[in-house]
Amino acid sequence: MITPPIHELTDRARDVFRIVVESYLDSGAPVGSRTISRISALNLSPASIRNVMQDLEELGLLAAPHTSAGRMPTESGLRLFVDGMMQANQPSIEERAAIEARAGIGGPVEDAIAETTAALSGLSACAGLVLVPMAETVLRQFGFVPLSQDRALAVLVGEDGSVENRVVELPGGVDPMSLQRAANYMSATLAGLTLAEARVRIERELRQQQAALDAAAADLVERGLAVWSEDSGRRPVLIVRGQARLIDTGAAEDLDRVRQLLDELEGKEEIARLLDSAREGEAARIFIGSENKLFALSGSSVIAKPVRALDGRVVGVVGVIGPTRLNYARVVPMVDFTAATLARLLA
């Protein structure tokens, strides 16, 4: 069913639709015609309101769950509301101060990012998400371990003590001495450099024939750096804070949905891809329920905003995940403010 544009609804239909959506987002419960008649200034009888609600249901904007006499917005209805009717409420002074205080805790930037994400989670009553590029590894030591005649394990030790391995294909006729010479050269020459800096230096020295290496060892050095660098810019870090906030009083009635959502959050690679899709554009992106197949079962919504440095570069993505009935008007500006705060932190 194709959702009609908001301007095609009558004034009466828009008024009733807005009240149903706002009441549902506030309470999480279906809204009946008598409730609307009592809480609104529409000056309509419950019977007239029921007729309007029936029309909205036929348009695919409202639904009647189970045997309830009330109505609740469908995902299409929520999308129409968010895109065409929502009036954002800017974060309060207290909320902005809470986010900024967590960002300014000092110490490692990773801790400040995690604390800021936790603050967003607490204020929004959702799980907070932030996707930032992995800090570039600084080389301390490099080695090759032969695996077969045509493969070796490239071992990188970082200054922070981290150890990572990659399998590298070997050219024909490489002997163990060439592996050792390449590893010794890299450890002695490239220690203290990031992978990007190391590649620049190696390319310059090989181009100027300054590297004290034979052809086989030089080829190994290039292969080793290539296999390490090929994905270093594509390995983001996903921080999730506040999963427990997803288990609210309303969730107790739908534990299967919550369990499914928590399972989905374990698949951080999929969540990272979803957030990464929000990198383009300036405004926050809102994914509602089954609009994204990842959350089709749990019926969850994600609000994500790119974090831009002063020069316009995207240095991360921040967002929240929660039930589709979250308070979009309040949470979207909160995500915007957190993105601006993290931009200053990561710049």
DODO-385314 format. One record per residue (C-alpha): z, y, x; chain. Coordinates in steps of 0.05 Angstrom, whole numbers, plus 5000, padded with zeros to 4 digits. Example, Ala and Ser with C-alpha at 12.3 -4.5 7.8 and 13.67 -1.06 7.14 Angstrom:
// DODO-385314
<<5156; 4910; 5246>; "A">
<<5143; 4979; 5273>; "A">
This chain:
// DODO-385314
<<5000; 5000; 5000>; "A">
<<4981; 5069; 5026>; "A">
<<5038; 5118; 5024>; "A">
<<5018; 5184; 4991>; "A">
<<5026; 5249; 5030>; "A">
<<5089; 5288; 5012>; "A">
<<5049; 5345; 4981>; "A">
<<5019; 5297; 4929>; "A">
<<5087; 5286; 4898>; "A">
<<5109; 5330; 4842>; "A">
<<5168; 5377; 4853>; "A">
<<5211; 5333; 4809>; "A">
<<5191; 5270; 4847>; "A">
<<5205; 5304; 4914>; "A">
<<5274; 5327; 4891>; "A">
<<5294; 5258; 4866>; "A">
<<5265; 5224; 4927>; "A">
<<5303; 5270; 4974>; "A">
<<5369; 5257; 4938>; "A">
<<5359; 5182; 4939>; "A">
<<5343; 5181; 5014>; "A">
<<5398; 5228; 5035>; "A">
<<5450; 5192; 4992>; "A">
<<5427; 5124; 5019>; "A">
<<5429; 5148; 5092>; "A">
<<5499; 5175; 5080>; "A">
<<5528; 5115; 5044>; "A">
<<5483; 5057; 5060>; "A">
<<5484; 5038; 4986>; "A">
<<5429; 5040; 4933>; "A">
<<5432; 5102; 4889>; "A">
<<5430; 5099; 4813>; "A">
<<5403; 5149; 4763>; "A">
<<5472; 5166; 4737>; "A">
<<5497; 5182; 4806>; "A">
<<5438; 5228; 4818>; "A">
<<5449; 5262; 4751>; "A">
<<5523; 5273; 4769>; "A">
<<5515; 5298; 4840>; "A">
<<5452; 5339; 4834>; "A">
<<5432; 5404; 4801>; "A">
<<5366; 5376; 4775>; "A">
<<5385; 5385; 4702>; "A">
<<5352; 5319; 4686>; "A">
<<5379; 5263; 4642>; "A">
<<5392; 5195; 4674>; "A">
<<5333; 5168; 4633>; "A">
<<5286; 5220; 4662>; "A">
<<5311; 5206; 4732>; "A">
<<5300; 5131; 4721>; "A">
<<5228; 5145; 4702>; "A">
<<5217; 5185; 4765>; "A">
<<5249; 5131; 4807>; "A">
<<5204; 5079; 4775>; "A">
<<5143; 5121; 4794>; "A">
<<5168; 5127; 4865>; "A">
<<5179; 5052; 4868>; "A">
<<5108; 5040; 4845>; "A">
<<5085; 5085; 4902>; "A">
<<5122; 5040; 4951>; "A">
<<5172; 5094; 4970>; "A">
<<5234; 5064; 4936>; "A">
<<5257; 4993; 4923>; "A">
<<5310; 4961; 4879>; "A">
<<5349; 4910; 4921>; "A">
<<5372; 4846; 4886>; "A">
<<5398; 4860; 4817>; "A">
<<5424; 4930; 4832>; "A">
<<5406; 4985; 4783>; "A">
<<5401; 5033; 4841>; "A">
<<5344; 5048; 4888>; "A">
<<5339; 5054; 4963>; "A">
<<5282; 5079; 5007>; "A">
<<5232; 5030; 5036>; "A">
<<5211; 5036; 5108>; "A">
<<5149; 5074; 5083>; "A">
<<5195; 5120; 5044>; "A">
<<5238; 5132; 5106>; "A">
<<5176; 5148; 5146>; "A">
<<5152; 5198; 5093>; "A">
<<5221; 5230; 5092>; "A">
<<5228; 5235; 5168>; "A">
<<5157; 5263; 5178>; "A">
<<5154; 5310; 5118>; "A">
<<5222; 5328; 5090>; "A">
<<5277; 5320; 5141>; "A">
<<5315; 5383; 5160>; "A">
<<5346; 5373; 5229>; "A">
<<5418; 5393; 5242>; "A">
<<5430; 5416; 5314>; "A">
<<5488; 5385; 5352>; "A">
<<5553; 5422; 5346>; "A">
<<5586; 5459; 5404>; "A">
<<5635; 5401; 5410>; "A">
<<5580; 5348; 5412>; "A">
<<5540; 5386; 5464>; "A">
<<5602; 5395; 5506>; "A">
<<5618; 5321; 5503>; "A">
<<5548; 5302; 5527>; "A">
<<5548; 5353; 5583>; "A">
<<5618; 5333; 5606>; "A">
<<5596; 5261; 5615>; "A">
<<5534; 5283; 5653>; "A">
<<5576; 5324; 5700>; "A">
<<5627; 5272; 5721>; "A">
<<5603; 5272; 5793>; "A">
<<5593; 5212; 5838>; "A">
<<5531; 5168; 5838>; "A">
<<5477; 5192; 5790>; "A">
<<5473; 5123; 5759>; "A">
<<5546; 5130; 5736>; "A">
<<5531; 5198; 5705>; "A">
<<5471; 5170; 5669>; "A">
<<5512; 5111; 5642>; "A">
<<5568; 5158; 5620>; "A">
<<5519; 5205; 5585>; "A">
<<5487; 5146; 5549>; "A">
<<5556; 5123; 5527>; "A">
<<5571; 5193; 5500>; "A">
<<5506; 5192; 5460>; "A">
<<5525; 5124; 5433>; "A">
<<5593; 5147; 5411>; "A">
<<5569; 5211; 5377>; "A">
<<5510; 5177; 5342>; "A">
<<5547; 5113; 5323>; "A">
<<5487; 5075; 5351>; "A">
<<5473; 5038; 5415>; "A">
<<5451; 5088; 5469>; "A">
<<5390; 5072; 5512>; "A">
<<5363; 5104; 5574>; "A">
<<5304; 5083; 5617>; "A">
<<5299; 5112; 5687>; "A">
<<5257; 5093; 5747>; "A">
<<5291; 5045; 5795>; "A">
<<5316; 5082; 5856>; "A">
<<5269; 5071; 5914>; "A">
<<5293; 5018; 5963>; "A">
<<5309; 5044; 6033>; "A">
<<5290; 4993; 6086>; "A">
<<5340; 4965; 6135>; "A">
<<5309; 4900; 6156>; "A">
<<5247; 4860; 6141>; "A">
<<5229; 4787; 6153>; "A">
<<5178; 4732; 6139>; "A">
<<5197; 4660; 6124>; "A">
<<5138; 4611; 6128>; "A">
<<5129; 4570; 6064>; "A">
<<5063; 4536; 6079>; "A">
<<5000; 4548; 6120>; "A">
<<4976; 4601; 6072>; "A">
<<5040; 4630; 6043>; "A">
<<5104; 4663; 6068>; "A">
<<5166; 4693; 6036>; "A">
<<5172; 4768; 6051>; "A">
<<5247; 4785; 6054>; "A">
<<5269; 4857; 6047>; "A">
<<5341; 4879; 6062>; "A">
<<5359; 4949; 6037>; "A">
<<5409; 4997; 6066>; "A">
<<5453; 4984; 6006>; "A">
<<5456; 4910; 6024>; "A">
<<5408; 4888; 5970>; "A">
<<5362; 4830; 5986>; "A">
<<5296; 4817; 5950>; "A">
<<5241; 4767; 5961>; "A">
<<5166; 4766; 5948>; "A">
<<5114; 4712; 5963>; "A">
<<5056; 4738; 6005>; "A">
<<4989; 4704; 6016>; "A">
<<4973; 4694; 6090>; "A">
<<4905; 4701; 6123>; "A">
<<4878; 4640; 6157>; "A">
<<4903; 4622; 6226>; "A">
<<4968; 4662; 6226>; "A">
<<5019; 4632; 6273>; "A">
<<5096; 4638; 6270>; "A">
<<5095; 4687; 6328>; "A">
<<5052; 4736; 6289>; "A">
<<5101; 4732; 6231>; "A">
<<5158; 4747; 6279>; "A">
<<5122; 4805; 6312>; "A">
<<5105; 4836; 6245>; "A">
<<5177; 4829; 6221>; "A">
<<5206; 4858; 6285>; "A">
<<5158; 4917; 6283>; "A">
<<5175; 4933; 6211>; "A">
<<5249; 4928; 6221>; "A">
<<5247; 4972; 6283>; "A">
<<5197; 5024; 6259>; "A">
<<5210; 5030; 6185>; "A">
<<5286; 5026; 6180>; "A">
<<5313; 5085; 6141>; "A">
<<5248; 5098; 6103>; "A">
<<5231; 5085; 6031>; "A">
<<5173; 5039; 6015>; "A">
<<5129; 5098; 6000>; "A">
<<5147; 5132; 6065>; "A">
<<5137; 5066; 6103>; "A">
<<5067; 5058; 6076>; "A">
<<5047; 5128; 6097>; "A">
<<5073; 5116; 6167>; "A">
<<5040; 5048; 6175>; "A">
<<4973; 5074; 6149>; "A">
<<4977; 5132; 6198>; "A">
<<4996; 5090; 6258>; "A">
<<4945; 5037; 6245>; "A">
<<4891; 5089; 6233>; "A">
<<4909; 5123; 6299>; "A">
<<4919; 5056; 6333>; "A">
<<4990; 5074; 6353>; "A">
<<5021; 5010; 6327>; "A">
<<5037; 4961; 6383>; "A">
<<5010; 4902; 6342>; "A">
<<4953; 4853; 6348>; "A">
<<4904; 4847; 6290>; "A">
<<4941; 4788; 6257>; "A">
<<5009; 4822; 6259>; "A">
<<4980; 4888; 6234>; "A">
<<4948; 4852; 6175>; "A">
<<5015; 4820; 6159>; "A">
<<5051; 4887; 6160>; "A">
<<5001; 4915; 6111>; "A">
<<5006; 4854; 6066>; "A">
<<5082; 4856; 6068>; "A">
<<5086; 4929; 6047>; "A">
<<5032; 4920; 5995>; "A">
<<5068; 4863; 5959>; "A">
<<5133; 4903; 5959>; "A">
<<5102; 4969; 5937>; "A">
<<5055; 4944; 5883>; "A">
<<5109; 4943; 5829>; "A">
<<5163; 4988; 5858>; "A">
<<5141; 5046; 5814>; "A">
<<5138; 5002; 5752>; "A">
<<5208; 4972; 5754>; "A">
<<5250; 5015; 5709>; "A">
<<5324; 5009; 5698>; "A">
<<5347; 5002; 5626>; "A">
<<5419; 5022; 5611>; "A">
<<5447; 5001; 5543>; "A">
<<5515; 5027; 5520>; "A">
<<5553; 5018; 5455>; "A">
<<5525; 4954; 5426>; "A">
<<5591; 4943; 5390>; "A">
<<5578; 5006; 5349>; "A">
<<5522; 4968; 5314>; "A">
<<5574; 4924; 5280>; "A">
<<5598; 4974; 5229>; "A">
<<5630; 4964; 5161>; "A">
<<5562; 4960; 5128>; "A">
<<5538; 4909; 5179>; "A">
<<5592; 4860; 5157>; "A">
<<5550; 4847; 5095>; "A">
<<5489; 4831; 5137>; "A">
<<5513; 4794; 5198>; "A">
<<5447; 4758; 5207>; "A">
<<5412; 4825; 5217>; "A">
<<5464; 4848; 5267>; "A">
<<5462; 4782; 5305>; "A">
<<5386; 4788; 5308>; "A">
<<5390; 4859; 5334>; "A">
<<5441; 4841; 5388>; "A">
<<5395; 4784; 5409>; "A">
<<5337; 4833; 5413>; "A">
<<5378; 4879; 5458>; "A">
<<5386; 4821; 5507>; "A">
<<5311; 4823; 5517>; "A">
<<5314; 4886; 5559>; "A">
<<5243; 4879; 5583>; "A">
<<5216; 4886; 5512>; "A">
<<5263; 4945; 5498>; "A">
<<5240; 4978; 5563>; "A">
<<5167; 4971; 5542>; "A">
<<5183; 5002; 5474>; "A">
<<5218; 5061; 5506>; "A">
<<5163; 5069; 5557>; "A">
<<5113; 5078; 5500>; "A">
<<5150; 5142; 5482>; "A">
<<5135; 5175; 5550>; "A">
<<5075; 5212; 5523>; "A">
<<5084; 5275; 5482>; "A">
<<5139; 5326; 5477>; "A">
<<5175; 5308; 5413>; "A">
<<5221; 5249; 5400>; "A">
<<5187; 5187; 5374>; "A">
<<5218; 5149; 5316>; "A">
<<5205; 5075; 5306>; "A">
<<5228; 5051; 5237>; "A">
<<5240; 4978; 5224>; "A">
<<5178; 4934; 5224>; "A">
<<5134; 4991; 5250>; "A">
<<5152; 4958; 5316>; "A">
<<5146; 4882; 5315>; "A">
<<5206; 4876; 5362>; "A">
<<5253; 4899; 5306>; "A">
<<5216; 4869; 5247>; "A">
<<5271; 4819; 5234>; "A">
<<5332; 4862; 5246>; "A">
<<5305; 4922; 5209>; "A">
<<5328; 4971; 5262>; "A">
<<5305; 5040; 5281>; "A">
<<5295; 5071; 5350>; "A">
<<5293; 5145; 5367>; "A">
<<5267; 5158; 5437>; "A">
<<5252; 5222; 5476>; "A">
<<5219; 5230; 5544>; "A">
<<5262; 5263; 5598>; "A">
<<5219; 5314; 5635>; "A">
<<5234; 5348; 5701>; "A">
<<5221; 5422; 5710>; "A">
<<5151; 5408; 5735>; "A">
<<5134; 5368; 5673>; "A">
<<5140; 5299; 5704>; "A">
<<5169; 5245; 5659>; "A">
<<5230; 5220; 5697>; "A">
<<5258; 5175; 5643>; "A">
<<5266; 5161; 5569>; "A">
<<5330; 5167; 5529>; "A">
<<5344; 5143; 5458>; "A">
<<5386; 5105; 5409>; "A">
<<5379; 5043; 5367>; "A">
<<5414; 5031; 5301>; "A">
<<5403; 5010; 5229>; "A">
<<5345; 5042; 5191>; "A">
<<5395; 5081; 5150>; "A">
<<5420; 5122; 5209>; "A">
<<5426; 5197; 5200>; "A">
<<5359; 5218; 5228>; "A">
<<5370; 5293; 5215>; "A">
<<5432; 5292; 5259>; "A">
<<5413; 5240; 5311>; "A">
<<5343; 5265; 5329>; "A">
<<5368; 5333; 5354>; "A">
<<5424; 5297; 5390>; "A">
<<5374; 5254; 5428>; "A">
<<5334; 5317; 5443>; "A">
<<5395; 5351; 5473>; "A">
<<5414; 5289; 5514>; "A">
<<5343; 5286; 5541>; "A">
<<5348; 5359; 5563>; "A">
<<5416; 5345; 5595>; "A">
<<5390; 5284; 5633>; "A">
<<5328; 5324; 5655>; "A">
<<5374; 5372; 5693>; "A">
<<5412; 5313; 5722>; "A">
<<5351; 5275; 5745>; "A">
<<5309; 5334; 5768>; "A">
